[in-house]
Every structure is written in C-alpha cells, then in structure tokens.
Amino acid sequence: MRTPRGFTLIEVLIAMAITAFVSVLSYQALSTALTGIESVRAESERLHEINRAFNVLSRDIRQMTNRPVRDEFGQLASAVLGGPLARDPLRLTRAGWHNSTGAPRSTLQRVAYRLEDDRLLRLSYPVLDRTTAIEPTETVLVDRVEGFEVRFLPTIKSLEVDRNQTIDRRFWQENWISEVGFTDKIMEPPAALEVRLSLEDWGELERLYVMPAFQ
C-alpha cells in the first residue's frame, strides 16, 4: 500500500496566491459598493438641504404682505427691498408667523436673506419696527454658495416671453430700493421675483415667483 503524501510547497503557494487574489477582488468590490452608497447618501442629503432652502424662501415670498417697517435707524423701509445696492439681496415682510406659545406679538415678521462666508443666511427679526438693540436670528439655509441674486419685475405688463417661452429680462430690475435722497419713500412691491442661487457643486438654480396681489 502506498503511503499518502501531503501537498507540495508549490501547491500550497499557488493555493495561497489564489486565496489572496480572491480576497483582493472581494475587498475592492466591497469598497466600491460602500463608496457608492456614501456618495449617494451625501448627494441625497445635499439635495434635501437645497430643497429645504428653497422651501423656506418660497414660503416667505408667497406669504409676503405689503407692510412697511421702521428700520434700526428709524427710517421707513418698504415691504420689499433688495439688490446689490441694498443692505441685503432680499428683505421683506411676511405673514403667517406661527405663534404656538400665544406670546403678545404680531403674526407678521421681517426677514432678510444674506450671503456670508459662502453660506446663504436667513435673518428673522422678533419685531417689525426695531431699534439698534434688536438683533436678528440667523439661520444657515445652505452652504457652498457662490452667488445669490434677485431680480425684480415692476409690473406684470412688463413681462414679455418670446415664442420659445424664454423670458425677456430687459425690463427686470437688479435693485428694488428708493432713489437716492428719498430714503423714506415707500415703494410698492414688485409683481414678480427671480431668484438665482449659484452652488459650488450644483451650478446655477433659478426660481421665478409671482408676488401676491394687493389692493
């Protein structure tokens, strides 16, 4: 009878090499899958952040009310202000400020949008007619922002669209502020707003809002 013999050194080395090769392939496949999952999760969270920012902005604009305010310098400010020449790209008075605690305050609120350190901030004031002692509450809506612009349409009659459904922006204004020397002059709200948000990763996003009609 023959005596059974074990594996040779070469056979053992080949088996080890095959096992190592399979392990490397399995690790690479697992690493790729995990990276893909993390990438999808990050993009999903980013999309949620962007949608949340636009939801807050849309809510404020659609609840805008024509109520001028006194700013911290005692000057009368229109219900809607904005543009590069204004203090902030957009300031407005909105209705529907929920009062769950029943505090003795108005349901109207003054809010502003500002770009600071590549972040879009929403500033909300506790009172409409304020003093220099009143500080706003700042909320970061979205980060990695490269630009935030608002354009204003004076009247619906100024709105022109060509046959390709492209908006003619020649009549849109970059600034919605009183003329120099007429700081207390009240301006009526614009008919529409166009908001452009430029993001580092998503590029330029646009939203068009028709303002509420006022009597």
C-alpha positions as CSV (number, residue, x, y, z in Angstrom):
1,M,0.0,0.0,0.0
2,R,1.1,3.5,-0.8
3,T,1.8,6.0,1.9
4,P,-0.4,9.2,1.3
5,R,1.6,12.3,0.9
6,G,0.7,15.9,1.6
7,F,0.7,19.0,-0.6
8,T,3.9,20.2,-2.0
9,L,5.3,23.7,-1.3
10,I,4.4,24.9,-4.8
11,E,0.8,23.7,-4.4
12,V,0.5,25.5,-1.1
13,L,1.9,28.7,-2.5
14,I,-0.5,28.5,-5.5
15,A,-3.5,28.0,-3.2
16,M,-2.4,30.9,-1.0
17,A,-2.0,33.1,-4.1
18,I,-5.5,32.2,-5.4
19,T,-7.0,32.9,-2.0
20,A,-5.2,36.3,-1.8
21,F,-6.4,37.2,-5.3
22,V,-10.0,36.4,-4.5
23,S,-9.8,38.3,-1.2
24,V,-8.4,41.4,-3.0
25,L,-11.2,41.3,-5.6
26,S,-13.8,40.9,-2.9
27,Y,-12.4,43.8,-0.9
28,Q,-12.3,46.1,-4.0
29,A,-15.9,45.2,-4.8
30,L,-17.0,45.8,-1.2
31,S,-15.0,49.1,-1.1
32,T,-16.6,50.3,-4.4
33,A,-20.1,49.4,-3.1
34,L,-19.5,51.3,0.2
35,T,-18.1,54.3,-1.6
36,G,-21.1,54.3,-3.9
37,I,-23.5,54.1,-1.0
38,E,-21.7,57.0,0.8
39,S,-21.8,59.1,-2.4
40,V,-25.5,58.5,-2.9
41,R,-26.2,59.3,0.7
42,A,-24.2,62.6,0.5
43,E,-25.9,63.6,-2.7
44,S,-29.3,62.8,-1.1
45,E,-28.5,64.9,2.0
46,R,-27.3,67.8,-0.2
47,L,-30.5,67.6,-2.3
48,H,-32.6,67.7,0.8
49,E,-30.6,70.7,2.1
50,I,-31.1,72.6,-1.2
51,N,-34.9,71.8,-1.3
52,R,-35.3,72.9,2.3
53,A,-33.6,76.2,1.5
54,F,-35.9,76.8,-1.5
55,N,-39.0,75.7,0.5
56,V,-38.2,78.3,3.2
57,L,-37.6,81.0,0.6
58,S,-40.8,80.1,-1.3
59,R,-42.8,80.2,1.9
60,D,-41.5,83.7,2.8
61,I,-42.1,85.1,-0.7
62,R,-45.6,83.6,-1.1
63,Q,-46.7,84.9,2.4
64,M,-45.3,88.4,1.7
65,T,-47.5,91.2,2.9
66,N,-47.4,94.9,2.0
67,R,-46.4,96.2,5.4
68,P,-43.6,98.8,5.6
69,V,-41.4,98.9,8.7
70,R,-39.1,101.2,10.6
71,D,-35.5,100.0,10.4
72,E,-32.9,100.3,13.2
73,F,-32.1,103.8,12.1
74,G,-35.7,105.0,12.4
75,Q,-36.1,105.2,8.6
76,L,-39.2,104.0,6.9
77,A,-38.5,100.9,4.8
78,S,-40.7,99.4,2.1
79,A,-42.2,95.9,2.5
80,V,-39.8,94.6,-0.1
81,L,-36.2,95.7,-0.6
82,G,-33.2,94.1,-2.3
83,G,-30.5,94.1,-4.9
84,P,-26.7,94.8,-4.9
85,L,-27.3,98.4,-3.8
86,A,-29.4,97.4,-0.8
87,R,-28.2,96.1,2.5
88,D,-29.2,92.6,1.7
89,P,-30.1,90.9,-1.6
90,L,-33.7,90.5,-0.3
91,R,-35.7,91.9,2.6
92,L,-39.4,91.5,3.0
93,T,-42.3,91.4,5.5
94,R,-44.2,88.2,5.6
95,A,-47.4,87.0,7.2
96,G,-48.2,83.6,8.9
97,W,-45.6,83.8,11.6
98,H,-46.8,80.9,13.8
99,N,-47.4,81.8,17.4
100,S,-47.7,78.5,19.2
101,T,-47.0,79.9,22.7
102,G,-49.6,82.7,22.4
103,A,-47.0,85.4,23.0
104,P,-48.2,89.0,22.7
105,R,-46.7,89.7,19.3
106,S,-47.7,90.1,15.7
107,T,-48.1,87.3,13.2
108,L,-46.1,89.4,10.7
109,Q,-42.3,89.1,10.6
110,R,-39.5,90.9,8.9
111,V,-37.0,88.6,7.2
112,A,-33.9,89.0,5.1
113,Y,-31.6,86.9,3.0
114,R,-27.8,87.4,3.0
115,L,-24.8,85.7,1.5
116,E,-21.9,85.4,4.0
117,D,-18.8,83.1,4.0
118,D,-20.3,81.0,1.2
119,R,-23.4,80.4,3.2
120,L,-27.0,81.6,2.5
121,L,-28.4,83.0,5.7
122,R,-31.9,83.8,6.7
123,L,-32.3,86.6,9.2
124,S,-35.6,86.9,11.1
125,Y,-36.4,89.8,13.4
126,P,-38.6,89.5,16.6
127,V,-40.3,92.8,15.9
128,L,-41.3,94.7,12.8
129,D,-40.3,98.3,13.9
130,R,-37.0,97.8,15.6
131,T,-34.1,99.7,17.2
132,T,-30.4,99.2,17.1
133,A,-30.7,96.9,20.2
134,I,-32.8,94.4,18.3
135,E,-30.6,91.6,16.9
136,P,-31.9,89.1,14.2
137,T,-31.9,85.3,14.5
138,E,-29.6,83.9,11.8
139,T,-30.3,80.5,10.2
140,V,-27.9,78.8,7.7
141,L,-30.0,77.5,4.9
142,V,-27.4,76.1,2.6
143,D,-23.6,76.2,2.3
144,R,-21.1,76.1,-0.6
145,V,-22.9,79.0,-2.2
146,E,-21.1,81.1,-4.8
147,G,-23.8,83.6,-5.6
148,F,-27.3,84.7,-4.6
149,E,-29.1,87.2,-6.9
150,V,-32.6,88.6,-7.0
151,R,-34.2,90.4,-9.9
152,F,-37.4,92.4,-9.7
153,L,-40.2,92.8,-12.2
154,P,-42.1,96.1,-11.7
155,T,-45.4,95.1,-13.2
156,I,-47.0,92.1,-15.0
157,K,-47.4,94.3,-18.1
158,S,-43.6,94.4,-18.3
159,L,-43.4,90.7,-18.5
160,E,-42.5,89.5,-22.1
161,V,-41.9,86.0,-23.3
162,D,-40.8,85.1,-26.8
163,R,-42.1,82.2,-28.9
164,N,-39.5,79.9,-27.3
165,Q,-41.0,80.6,-23.9
166,T,-37.9,82.5,-22.9
167,I,-38.4,85.4,-20.5
168,D,-37.2,88.8,-21.8
169,R,-35.2,90.2,-18.8
170,R,-34.6,93.7,-20.3
171,F,-37.4,95.1,-18.1
172,W,-36.3,93.4,-14.9
173,Q,-34.5,95.5,-12.3
174,E,-31.4,94.4,-10.3
175,N,-32.3,96.7,-7.4
176,W,-35.6,97.4,-5.6
177,I,-34.7,100.4,-3.4
178,S,-35.8,104.0,-3.1
179,E,-34.0,106.7,-5.1
180,V,-31.1,108.5,-3.5
181,G,-32.4,111.3,-1.3
182,F,-35.8,109.7,-0.9
183,T,-35.0,107.1,1.9
184,D,-38.5,107.5,3.4
185,K,-40.2,106.9,0.1
186,I,-42.4,103.8,0.1
187,M,-42.1,101.5,-2.9
188,E,-44.9,99.2,-3.9
189,P,-43.9,95.5,-4.0
190,P,-42.8,94.2,-7.4
191,A,-45.0,92.0,-9.5
192,A,-42.5,89.1,-9.6
193,L,-39.1,87.9,-8.3
194,E,-36.5,85.9,-10.0
195,V,-34.0,84.2,-7.6
196,R,-30.7,82.8,-8.8
197,L,-28.7,80.6,-6.5
198,S,-25.2,79.5,-7.7
199,L,-23.8,76.5,-5.9
200,E,-20.3,75.1,-5.9
201,D,-21.5,71.6,-6.8
202,W,-24.9,72.0,-8.5
203,G,-24.3,75.1,-10.6
204,E,-26.9,77.8,-11.1
205,L,-30.5,77.2,-10.0
206,E,-33.3,79.6,-10.8
207,R,-36.8,80.1,-9.3
208,L,-39.5,82.5,-10.5
209,Y,-42.1,83.8,-8.0
210,V,-45.2,85.8,-8.7
211,M,-45.9,88.1,-5.8
212,P,-49.3,88.2,-4.1
213,A,-51.7,90.7,-5.4
214,F,-52.5,93.7,-3.1
215,Q,-55.5,96.0,-3.3
